[in-house]
Amino acid sequence: MKVKELELTNFQSYDNGEVKFPEGTTFIRGEIGTGKSTLLRAIFCALFQTDASDEALGIETLDELVKLGEDSATVKLTFEVEGVEYTVEWTISVSEDENGNRTAKTRDCVLSSPALDEPIDGYTSVNERITDDIVQMDSEAFVNSVYVQQHDIRRLLSADAGERQEILDGLLGLDKLDTYITRMKNARASASSIEDDAEQTQAILRDQLSELDDENALKERKREIAREISEKEGKVEDARDKKSEWEEAVRDMKSEIESFEEREKRLGELEGELTEQESEVETLTNNIREWQGEQKEHSQDIEQLRSEITEIDDALDDYTVSSEEDAEAADESLASEESEANAAVATAKTELSQAESKKDELQTTLKETKDKLTKAEGNVDELEDEIEDAQAELNNAKDAVSDAERTRDERAATFLDISVDDVTQDHESDVEVRVTELDGEREDIGKQISAKSSTTESLDKQFDNVQDEIEGIKEEKAETESEIDRLRDEELPAAESNVNDVEARLQETVSELDETGDEFDITVTIDTLEAVRDNDIPAARSVLSSGRDDAVEQASNFEAEVTRLEDQLEHVEHLEDGEDCPLCGQGVPEDLSHEDRRDEVESAIETAKQKRDEARRQKQEIDDRNSRLDTFEADIRDAIQIQETELANAEESVESIKETLSELRDSVGSHDEKLDELSSKVEEVDSEKEQVEKRINELRSTQEELIAEIEKGEEAVAAFKSVEKRERQAQEAEREVDRLTDKRESAAEKVTEQENEIERVEEELEKQGEVIQEKKAGVDDAKAELETIRDTKSRVTSVLDKYGEIGDLEHEIESLRKNIEHARERREDIQSRIKDIKAELDELRGELAETDIDSLRSNKAEMESNIEKLETAIEDLESRIRELDREQTGIESTLQQIERLQERVSTAEEREAWASDLYDEFESVRVTYEQVKSRLREKNIALLEQYVNDLFDALYQQQSFERVELRAGYEMAMVRADGERMTPRLTSGGEGAILNLALRAAIYRLIAEKEARAGELPPLILDEPTEGLDNTHIREVTELIEEIRKWDVPQVFVVTHQEELFDSGFNEIVVEMNTDTQSSTTEVRTGSIEAASIGGDD
């Protein structure tokens, strides 16, 4: 895999950046805090996105990746795997709550490549494709193999054997076998659980079967119930037939009774109807008489109304109302005349209103014109005053021009050094040119002063910075000396005392364990702890396990013997004299009575029980010893833990304190040297500042002289400007006098115009008064005509109302006539119906007299009582049938339950056998996996040890360590020339760092060669590998990098700020921080040629 290009937007310290990574080894260098590690962090984020917030990068939350003040950040990485180019672009956005807390989440995540049919979108899909198919490692494997982070240089060394084994097994693919092994263990446990469940199920089912009734008895009872049910059902059928016959007879009697009751009811209805019909005939006769009287009254009212209409007709001159049609025609004609009269009144009023409005307008116009006349006369007076003032202003302006010219001549003559009489307005440009020249000289001197002042400020800052640095170094030195005293007097004695305490505690623990081990013939010393754990205890456990198996087998055999003898005793007790033995079929010897035989069996039973109890006691005793052996093993492991952890940590603490003391003493010497250098620098800065300040004073003196001369020139220029201004003011004053004179003449003309207008308006007002009088007379005439028309129309309207009343009365008379005619017809119909009712009554009375209703009802009641008794008998039989059905159903349910339980017992037996076979199969597969894993780990350890030693030999020739040793479980040891072995945790900081780098590089090489993936693996990344190293170890890091370059690794990235490493790399990426924008910038160099330059704000 090759990283080709990285683009950053608002990512931590980068505003906008683009870096193109060259092939081979590239050193990323720059001062501390400029953003070197950020480039590596960006590569990680592009590949693994939100995994950046895991512990892998030390990032707590994703918002830390977004530059402060920005709401989003984007990383775009282009990389190549086996010749195929891929581009992944990841964008995160930030939101902030009311408390100022920032949170971030993925906004977009897209992977594109020519090898893909279409871009892959979404964090989950992109992450799976990269980790599973392209890079073929997740974020954890990336950090543990190819990415050696800053401050993480000793990670694999500081890890215990278990952690180191987990990390390396995962990188080399052995963790997949752990997954399979765990899967087989889980499967084996599941099979065992299934087998146990099947056994328990069988026991439970058999207990349930034993609790149920006997199957044969249940079947016999089921047959008896069926026979009884058949008998009862036959009786029910007979009873139902008899009940049907009786119910039919009851229905016939009931029908006959109902027929009698209906005829009896009909008789009553007809008698009631006869009474009602006779009453209605009387009512109709009375109504006819009343309606005839009302007809007579209405005819008299009509005659009266017609008489009143004739009187009104005689009184009208222009209209006739002798008929209703004439009255309607007259009313319509009068309505039209009334409308026209109303319109004439409205028109007269409108004309009067318009005449009055016109008069008001003329009066308003007269008043406004008089006001305008007064205003015009005032304007004339004001303008005469203004003309007088303007003339005075003109005279003053001319005097000012003379004064300004005099001042101009004096100042210009002085500045230009010429005669006053020779000065003209044309000399203004000469003065301005001279002022510009002097001002240019002043600015040049000002720039020199500013530059010198900046130099002074810079020197002041240098002075203050050096003084602050001196104070800081003095404080650091004091703190360092104080820390040396504390470590020497407190920490070191305490750590050495802790080592002694741990050693004493370990020795005491081992002594106690040795005493406990006597029970198992095990000797325990500090040097044999691991041998006891790995060899002696398993051997002792094997012996105890074998003894326990023998005891269990004996107890089982004796238990079976006791059971057999007890069965034999039971048979012996039931033998009669002379009866053959039921066990062997032979007769009992005459000299051996049944009682002697029973005593013999009872004695044998007692002996077997004693042997069984003894075997059980031996098993319990072995279990107790096993328990004590478990406790002994746990104590041994605790002692090993003390030896490997507490004692090693205590000894490492002592060595670490001693190493720290040495480094601190070296640091004190460095502080003294630095103080001497800084003191000399203070004196140099102070001297340079004194010379600069002297030059500044000289320049300021010259600057003041120029300023004075420039001020004179500016005053002369101002005098020229003043002359021009005064001349313009005089000209404006003269124009103002002319303008005011013209304006006064115009105002006089307006006065004459207003006087003429007043005379015209007064004449029109007199004429308009006469018009108003004429309009008022027209309104009075129109109102009189309207009143006459309305009086005539009122009379015609009353006639129409009377014609309406006549029509209503005539309609009422016709309605009464129809009512009388209808009543007469109705009375005739009713009289006919009365004859029919009387005939039907006579017929019904004869039929009712022929039926004995009381006897019929008595017979029906007796028959219904018999039916009820029969129904009770049927219900009793059916109730018994239902009881039998329920009992039969319960028996069938129990029989089905027995059948199901028997089937489940059979199924459980088959499942138990199947689970047992599965357990054996899973165990066999698990053992095979573990054997394969063990062989692969041995092979990996051998290769890894070889690669580590190849690098270590190249770096540590003729030094204290001969080789690095890797044992099973990835336990590491440093072997000295004299054969002494030492754990890597106890090495010095520099040695441990070099060893860890060698181990990480070897892992990288092993992964590449093991899977033939050299072209697919990401670049080997070393972030600040020289941290905490002295010059010697830095050179060794350089040699290590040279060795790695020989492996044909596509790319190696080394982040550092150490100058010593720069010569060893062919390519460089220089990172700097722009202090103004607080953003990082980068510059890529290939060899000695600058290849590209990019950065935050460029």
Secondary structure, DSSP 8 states (H G I E B T S, - for coil): -EEEEEEEEEETTEEEEEEE--SEEEEEE-STTSSHHHHHHHHHHHHHGGGGGSTTTT-SSGGGGB-TT-SEEEEEEEEEETTEEEEEEEEEEEEE-TT--EEEEEEEEEEE-TTSSS-EESHHHHHHHIIIIIS---HHHHHHHTEE-TT-TTHHHHS-HHHHHHHHHHHTTTHHHHHHHHHHHHHHHHHHHHHHHHHHHHHHHHHHHHHS--HHHHHHHHHHHHHHHHHHHHHHHHHHHHHHHHHHHHHHHHHHHHHHHHHHHHHHHHHHHHHHHHHHHHHHHHHHHHHHHHHHHHHHHHHHHHHHHHHHHHH-SS---SSHHHHHHHHHHHHHHHHHHHHHHHHHHHHHHHHHHHHHHHHHHHHHHHHHHHHHHHHHHHHHHHHHHHHHHHHHHHHHHHHHHHHHHHHHHHHHT--GGG--GGGHHHHHHHHHHHHHHHHHHHHHHHHHHHHHHHHHHHHHHHHHHHHHHHHHHHHHHHHHHHIIIIIHHHHHHHHHHHHHHHHHHHHHHHHHHGGGT----STTHHHIIIIIHHHHHHHHHHHHHHHHHHHHHHHHHHHHHHHHHHHHHT--TT---TTT-----TTS-HHHHHHHHHHHHHHHHHHHHHHHHHHHHHHHHHHHHHHHHHHHHHHHHIIIIIIHHHHHHHHHHHHHHHHHHHHHHHHHHHHHHHHHHHHHHHHHHHHHHHHHHHHHHHHHHHHHHHHHHHHHHHHHHHHHHHHHHHHHHHHHHHHHHHHHHHHHHHHHHHHHHHHHHHHHHHHHHHHHHHHHHHHHHHHHHHHHHHHHHHHHHHHHHHHHHHHHHHHHHHHHHHHHHHHHHHHHHHHHHHHHHHHHHHHHHHHHTT--HHHHHHHHHHHHHHHHHHHHHHHHHHHHHHHHHHHHHHHHHHHHHHHHHHHHHHHHHHHHHHHHHHHHHHHHHHHHHHHHHHHHHHHHHHHHHHHHHHHHHHHSTTSSEEEEEE-GGG-EEEEETTS-EE-GGGS-HHHHHHHHHHHHHHHHHHHHHHTT-TTTS--EEEESTTTT--HHHHHHHHHHHHHHHTTT-SEEEEEE--GGGGGG-SEEEEEEEETTTTEEEEEEEETTEEEEEEES--
